[in-house]
Amino acid sequence: MLLKDVLKDIDIIEYKGSLETEITNITSDSRGIEKHGLFVAIIGYVLDGTKFIPSAIENGASAIMVDETIDINNIEVPENVSIVKVNNIRHQLAIASCNLYDYPSKKLKLIGVTGTKGKTTSTFMIKSILQQTGYKVGLIGSIAIYINDEKIENMDRTSAESFKLQKTLAMMVEKGVEVVVLEVSSQAMKLDRALGCDFDAVLFTNLSEDHISPREHKDMDDYFNAKLSLTKLAPKVVYNTDNEYTAKLPDLLKDKELISFGIENKADFMAKDLNMSNSGVDFTLIKDSESFPTHISIPGEYMVYNALGASAIASIFNASNENIVAGLKDVKVFGRSELVPNKLGLTIIIDYAHTPSSLESILKTVKPYTKGRVICTWGVGGDRDSAKRPIMGEISGKYADYTILTSDQIRTEDPKKILADIEVGLKKVTKNYTIILHRTEAIRHAISMATKDDTIVLPGLGSDLYIEYMGVKYPYDERIVIHDIIEEMLAKKG
């Protein structure tokens, strides 16, 4: 495709070079540029993309896009490389990506899933139900990209950049995918990553305090409005009647077709007679004056909410009651209430809980089924909402019998400062805790003190297979860490 066609519907401030040059790929990561590529040099929170223009050209870039702050006359490039200057560069990156890949979302059914918690689990549940319904289903989420049960690629963020998203959707069109389930974060909406996507339906799971920081959202209203903006892109919206924020949607989306779900308040999809254990939940699902027994193999009341939202979304695409029951029955999600098998026969659960409400949910879920102690080994991410830290500390002190504070995704913040913030809330309610900065040593301590009657909960990393420290992501799989610690312990016993 010619550069001028890639730039269709984009207001160009000025440019140098030819708009007739051939473009075959687009990215904002200079390492991913290939021959005839368009490199979009974004000036972000941490990195200045303009500094990577030389390496992008070396890797094959035929054209460069810069934002309105750059004087293109000061950028030295070979004569055969074009430079384009635009306003709102992330917005234009999304449009250019849609143009290059010919708006692939218009050629399939697209479901967006947003909310503070439950996004990932809900996407897997939707995928499973729709597969039972007979669709070929794509999933693009924070864990991986799937087509039906085939994993295409691992992911390390909730929502892919716009160029990656459009390329993936185009690939799915080529492979005959009929419905795609897309996990969409508030940051994705704020940074225009989903711009140009043609959504058929959106699920808004819930909203609670998270992502309030200088690099994310200034307050809860900003956070809510970012999530809300996704619902405005689809004709049909599924929402939670039991959440104070999502319950506002009927007053805010009067032109949409709304489908509700809940447990406490009246809704189109409801659950009653919940029978919970540490291996799942049995409940009665009620829809359209019908009721039928349903089972999910992931424990916790919050998983019932995910199941209800997923069922409501799937019903839009003609999933039957039988499809819903079969699709929900055996869903497992990597890093979400994940039971880790081990040679000591200990109950060890990895979860992604990283907000006050999600931490409370996982601890309240395991507490009734634990004969001994609940040992909670966790921390929170750096460079993120610090206000939630003492709140989460108090929750851990209240619901866990013993807390081990340790590092999570440190990023660029002082890890000791993060744990000190958590300790403020923790020490208000308990003295049963310790602080071990190194996560592996903290897990070792938890395992060494646990008996078969105890439950070790490891919230935070979930499906993350790395720990980020000072801009570097170091490989870290808690499952492997647990295995190696136990092997060492068994070897020492002889």
C-alpha positions in Angstrom: 0.0 0.0 0.0 1.3 3.5 -0.8 2.1 5.8 2.1 -0.6 8.3 0.9 -3.2 5.5 1.3 -1.9 4.5 4.7 -2.4 8.1 5.7 -6.0 8.3 4.5 -8.2 10.4 6.8 -5.2 11.7 8.7 -4.6 15.4 8.9 -0.9 16.0 7.9 0.7 19.1 9.3 3.6 18.9 6.9 5.8 16.3 5.3 9.1 15.8 3.5 9.8 13.2 0.8 7.3 11.2 -1.3 3.9 10.0 -0.3 4.1 7.4 -3.1 6.5 5.2 -1.2 5.4 1.6 -0.6 4.4 0.7 3.0 4.0 -3.0 4.1 4.3 -2.7 7.9 3.8 -0.2 10.7 5.1 -0.1 14.3 6.1 2.3 17.1 8.9 -0.1 18.1 12.0 0.4 16.0 13.0 -3.2 16.7 10.0 -4.5 14.9 10.4 -2.5 11.7 10.8 -4.4 8.5 11.6 -3.4 4.9 9.1 -0.7 3.6 8.0 0.0 7.2 6.3 3.1 8.7 8.0 3.9 12.0 5.8 6.0 14.3 8.1 7.9 16.7 6.0 8.4 19.9 7.3 10.5 22.8 6.1 8.5 25.8 6.3 8.6 29.5 9.7 6.9 29.6 11.1 6.7 26.0 11.5 9.3 23.3 10.7 7.4 20.0 12.5 10.1 17.9 15.8 8.8 19.4 15.2 5.5 17.7 14.6 6.9 14.2 18.2 5.9 13.0 17.8 2.3 14.1 14.3 2.2 12.5 15.8 3.3 9.2 18.6 0.8 9.6 16.0 -1.9 10.1 14.1 -0.9 6.9 11.8 2.0 7.6 10.8 3.9 4.4 8.8 6.5 6.3 8.7 8.2 9.7 5.8 9.7 11.5 6.4 12.3 14.3 4.2 14.5 16.4 3.5 18.2 16.3 6.3 19.1 18.7 9.0 18.0 16.3 10.7 20.2 13.7 11.1 17.8 10.8 13.8 19.9 9.2 16.1 19.0 12.1 15.8 15.3 11.5 18.4 13.9 9.1 17.2 11.0 7.1 18.2 9.5 3.7 16.6 11.0 0.6 14.4 7.9 0.0 12.9 8.1 3.5 9.8 10.3 4.0 8.8 12.1 7.2 5.3 13.0 8.1 4.2 15.4 10.9 0.8 15.0 12.6 -1.2 16.0 15.6 -2.2 13.4 18.2 0.2 10.8 17.1 -1.3 7.8 18.9 -4.7 8.6 17.3 -3.1 8.7 13.9 -1.1 5.5 14.5 -4.4 3.7 15.1 -6.0 5.1 11.9 -2.9 4.3 9.8 -2.9 0.8 11.2 -6.6 0.4 10.3 -5.9 1.7 6.8 -2.9 -0.6 6.3 -4.8 -3.7 7.4 -8.1 -2.7 5.8 -10.3 -2.4 8.9 -10.3 -6.1 9.7 -12.8 -5.8 12.6 -15.5 -5.0 10.1 -15.1 -8.4 8.6 -15.8 -10.4 11.8 -17.8 -10.0 15.1 -15.9 -8.2 17.8 -16.6 -8.3 21.5 -14.9 -5.9 23.9 -14.4 -6.8 27.6 -13.5 -4.1 30.1 -13.6 -3.6 33.9 -11.3 -3.5 36.9 -11.3 -7.2 37.6 -12.6 -10.2 35.8 -11.6 -9.2 32.3 -9.3 -12.1 31.5 -11.5 -14.8 33.1 -14.5 -13.4 31.3 -12.8 -13.5 27.9 -11.9 -17.1 28.4 -15.4 -18.0 29.5 -16.9 -16.2 26.5 -14.5 -18.0 24.2 -15.4 -21.3 25.6 -19.2 -20.8 25.4 -19.0 -19.5 21.8 -16.8 -22.5 20.8 -19.5 -24.7 22.2 -22.0 -22.7 20.1 -20.0 -23.6 17.0 -18.0 -20.5 16.3 -14.4 -20.3 15.4 -13.2 -17.8 18.1 -10.2 -15.6 18.5 -9.1 -14.2 21.8 -6.7 -11.3 22.3 -5.9 -10.6 26.0 -3.4 -10.0 28.6 -2.2 -13.7 28.8 -2.0 -14.7 25.1 -3.6 -14.6 21.7 -5.7 -17.7 20.8 -7.6 -19.1 17.9 -10.0 -21.6 19.5 -7.7 -23.7 21.7 -4.5 -23.0 19.8 -2.2 -20.5 21.5 -0.8 -18.2 18.8 1.4 -15.9 20.9 2.1 -15.0 24.6 1.3 -11.4 25.6 2.6 -9.2 28.4 0.0 -6.4 28.6 -3.7 -6.1 28.8 -4.3 -4.4 25.5 -2.0 -4.5 22.5 -0.8 -1.3 20.8 -3.1 -0.3 17.9 -0.7 -1.5 15.1 -0.4 -4.9 16.8 -4.1 -5.2 17.4 -5.0 -4.5 13.8 -2.4 -6.8 12.4 -3.7 -9.6 14.7 -7.3 -9.0 13.7 -6.2 -9.1 10.0 -4.5 -12.4 10.7 -7.6 -13.8 12.3 -9.7 -12.7 9.3 -7.3 -14.7 7.0 -7.7 -17.7 9.2 -11.5 -17.7 9.1 -12.1 -16.6 12.6 -15.8 -15.5 13.1 -15.8 -13.9 16.5 -13.0 -12.2 18.4 -13.0 -11.5 22.1 -10.8 -8.5 23.0 -9.7 -7.5 26.5 -9.6 -3.7 26.6 -8.0 -1.7 29.4 -8.8 1.9 30.4 -5.2 2.8 29.3 -6.0 1.3 25.8 -9.0 3.6 25.5 -7.1 6.6 26.8 -4.2 6.0 24.4 -6.4 5.2 21.4 -5.2 1.6 21.0 -8.7 0.3 20.2 -9.5 3.3 17.9 -11.1 2.1 14.6 -12.3 -1.2 16.0 -15.9 -2.0 15.0 -17.4 -3.5 18.2 -20.6 -5.6 18.1 -20.9 -5.9 21.9 -19.1 -4.8 25.1 -19.0 -6.4 28.5 -18.3 -4.0 31.5 -17.6 -6.3 34.4 -17.2 -3.8 37.3 -15.2 -0.9 38.5 -13.3 -0.4 41.7 -10.3 1.7 42.7 -7.2 0.9 40.6 -4.8 2.6 38.2 -5.0 6.0 39.9 -1.5 7.5 39.4 0.3 10.2 37.5 1.0 7.8 34.6 -2.6 6.4 34.5 -5.8 8.2 35.7 -5.9 11.3 37.9 -9.1 10.1 39.7 -11.9 7.6 39.7 -14.1 9.7 37.4 -11.3 9.8 34.8 -10.9 6.0 35.2 -14.6 5.4 34.9 -15.0 7.6 31.8 -12.1 5.8 30.1 -13.9 2.5 30.6 -17.3 4.0 29.7 -15.9 5.3 26.4 -15.6 1.6 25.2 -19.3 1.0 25.7 -20.1 3.9 23.4 -18.5 2.1 20.5 -20.9 -0.9 20.5 -24.7 -1.1 20.0 -25.1 -3.8 22.7 -23.7 -3.5 26.2 -23.7 -6.0 29.1 -23.3 -4.6 32.6 -23.2 -5.5 36.3 -26.2 -4.2 38.3 -24.4 -4.9 41.7 -21.5 -2.5 41.1 -22.0 1.1 42.0 -20.3 2.4 38.9 -21.6 0.0 36.3 -25.1 0.3 37.7 -25.1 3.9 36.3 -25.0 2.7 32.7 -28.8 2.7 32.0 -28.8 6.4 32.7 -25.7 7.1 30.6 -26.4 4.8 27.6 -30.0 5.5 26.7 -29.4 4.8 23.0 -27.8 1.3 23.6 -29.4 -2.1 23.9 -28.5 -3.1 27.5 -28.4 -6.5 29.1 -27.8 -6.8 32.9 -26.3 -9.4 35.2 -26.1 -9.6 39.0 -26.6 -11.6 42.1 -28.0 -9.1 44.6 -30.0 -6.7 42.4 -32.6 -7.7 39.8 -31.0 -8.4 36.4 -31.6 -10.2 33.1 -29.0 -12.8 34.1 -28.9 -13.8 37.8 -27.4 -16.5 40.0 -28.9 -18.1 43.1 -28.3 -21.1 45.4 -24.5 -20.6 45.3 -22.7 -23.6 46.7 -19.0 -22.8 46.9 -15.9 -24.9 47.5 -12.2 -24.5 47.0 -12.6 -26.3 43.6 -15.4 -24.3 42.1 -19.0 -23.1 42.4 -22.3 -24.7 41.7 -25.2 -22.3 41.2 -28.5 -21.9 39.5 -28.4 -19.5 36.5 -31.6 -17.6 35.8 -32.3 -16.0 32.5 -35.5 -15.2 30.6 -37.6 -16.8 33.4 -35.7 -20.0 32.9 -33.3 -21.5 35.5 -30.8 -24.3 35.1 -27.9 -25.7 37.2 -24.5 -24.5 36.3 -20.9 -25.3 37.5 -17.7 -23.4 37.2 -14.4 -25.0 38.2 -12.8 -21.8 39.5 -13.7 -20.9 43.1 -15.2 -17.6 44.4 -18.4 -15.6 44.2 -16.6 -13.1 41.9 -16.2 -15.9 39.4 -20.0 -16.3 39.3 -20.2 -12.7 38.3 -17.7 -13.4 35.5 -19.8 -16.4 34.4 -23.0 -14.4 34.4 -21.4 -11.6 32.3 -19.9 -14.1 29.9 -23.3 -15.9 29.5 -25.1 -12.6 28.8 -22.6 -11.7 26.1 -22.7 -15.2 24.5 -26.5 -15.1 24.4 -26.2 -12.1 22.0 -24.5 -14.6 19.7 -27.3 -17.2 20.1 -25.6 -19.4 22.7 -28.2 -21.8 24.1 -28.5 -22.8 27.8 -26.8 -26.1 27.0 -23.9 -24.1 25.3 -23.5 -21.9 28.4 -23.4 -24.9 30.8 -20.9 -26.8 28.7 -18.8 -23.8 28.0 -18.5 -22.8 31.7 -18.0 -26.2 33.2 -14.3 -26.8 32.7 -12.9 -23.3 32.1 -9.4 -22.8 33.6 -7.5 -19.6 33.4 -3.7 -19.4 33.8 -2.8 -17.2 36.9 -6.4 -16.8 38.0 -7.2 -18.8 41.2 -4.7 -21.3 39.9 -4.0 -24.3 42.1 -0.3 -25.3 41.8 0.3 -29.1 42.1 3.4 -29.9 44.2 5.1 -32.9 45.8 4.5 -31.7 49.3 0.7 -31.8 48.8 0.4 -28.2 49.9 -2.5 -26.0 48.8 -0.8 -23.2 46.9 -2.9 -20.7 44.8 -1.5 -18.2 42.3 -3.8 -15.3 41.6 -3.7 -11.9 39.8 -5.4 -10.0 42.6 -3.8 -6.6 42.8 -6.7 -4.3 44.0 -8.4 -4.1 47.4 -11.6 -5.8 46.1 -9.8 -8.6 44.3 -7.5 -9.3 47.3 -10.5 -9.4 49.6 -12.3 -11.7 47.2 -9.6 -14.3 46.9 -8.9 -14.4 50.7 -12.6 -14.6 51.6 -13.0 -17.4 49.0 -10.2 -19.6 50.5 -10.8 -18.8 54.2 -13.9 -21.1 54.7 -12.3 -24.1 53.1 -8.9 -23.9 55.0 -8.6 -26.0 58.1 -5.4 -24.4 59.1 -4.0 -20.9 58.3 -4.3 -18.7 55.2 -0.8 -17.6 54.5 -0.8 -14.6 52.1 2.4 -13.8 50.4 2.2 -10.7 48.3 3.1 -7.1 47.4 1.9 -4.5 44.9 3.3 -3.0 41.8 5.5 0.1 41.8 4.7 3.3 39.9 1.0 2.7 40.4 -1.8 3.8 42.6 -0.2 4.2 46.1 -3.4 5.0 47.9 -4.6 1.4 47.7 -1.5 0.0 49.5 -2.5 0.6 53.2 -6.1 -0.5 52.3 -4.8 -3.8 50.9 -2.5 -4.2 53.9 -5.5 -3.9 56.2 -7.4 -6.5 54.1 -4.6 -9.0 54.2 -4.3 -8.5 58.0 -8.0 -9.0 58.5 -8.6 -12.1 56.3 -5.2 -13.9 56.2 -3.9 -15.6 59.3 -0.3 -14.7 58.4 1.0 -12.2 55.9 4.4 -12.2 54.2 5.0 -8.9 52.4 7.3 -9.1 49.4 8.1 -7.5 46.1 5.7 -7.6 43.1 6.4 -5.7 39.9 8.8 -3.2 41.3 9.2 -1.1 38.1 11.2 2.0 39.0 10.0 2.6 42.6 11.9 1.8 45.8 10.6 -1.7 46.8 11.1 -0.9 50.5 8.9 2.2 50.2 6.1 0.1 48.5 6.1 -2.4 51.4 6.3 0.3 54.0 3.1 1.8 52.5 1.3 -1.5 52.8 2.6 -2.1 56.3 0.8 1.1 57.5 -2.6 -0.7 57.0 -1.4 -4.1 57.9 0.0 -3.3 61.4 -3.3 -1.6 62.3 -5.1 -5.0 62.5 -2.4 -7.7 63.1 1.1 -8.5 64.3 1.1 -11.7 62.4 3.3 -10.7 59.5 6.8 -10.4 58.3 8.6 -8.6 55.5 10.9 -10.4 53.1 11.9 -8.2 50.2 13.0 -11.0 47.8 10.0 -12.7 46.3 11.6 -16.1 46.0 12.8 -16.1 49.6 9.3 -15.0 50.7 7.7 -17.9 48.9 10.4 -20.2 50.4 9.4 -18.9 53.9 5.7 -19.5 53.2 6.3 -23.1 52.0 8.6 -23.9 54.9 6.0 -22.8 57.5 3.0 -24.4 55.8 1.2 -27.6 56.6 -1.2 -29.6 54.5 -4.1 -27.9 56.4 -2.9 -24.4 55.4 -3.5 -22.5 52.2 -0.7 -20.4 50.6 -2.1 -17.5 48.5 0.3 -15.7 46.1 -1.6 -12.7 44.8 -0.2 -10.2 42.3 1.8 -11.7 39.5 -0.9 -14.2 38.2 -0.1 -14.9 34.6 3.0 -12.6 34.5 6.1 -14.6 33.7 8.6 -11.8 34.7 9.4 -9.3 37.3 10.1 -5.8 36.1 12.9 -3.9 37.9 14.3 -0.6 36.7 13.0 -1.0 33.1 14.2 -4.6 32.7 11.9 -7.6 32.7 13.6 -10.6 34.3 12.0 -14.0 33.6 10.1 -15.2 36.7 7.5 -18.0 36.7 6.1 -18.6 40.2 5.2 -22.2 39.3 8.9 -23.0 38.5 10.0 -21.1 41.7 7.6 -23.2 43.8 8.8 -26.4 42.1 12.5 -25.6 42.6 12.1 -24.6 46.3 10.2 -27.9 47.1 12.8 -29.9 45.2 15.6 -28.3 47.3 13.7 -28.9 50.5 13.1 -32.6 49.6 16.8 -33.0 48.6 17.9 -31.6 52.0 15.7 -34.1 53.7 17.6 -36.9 52.0 
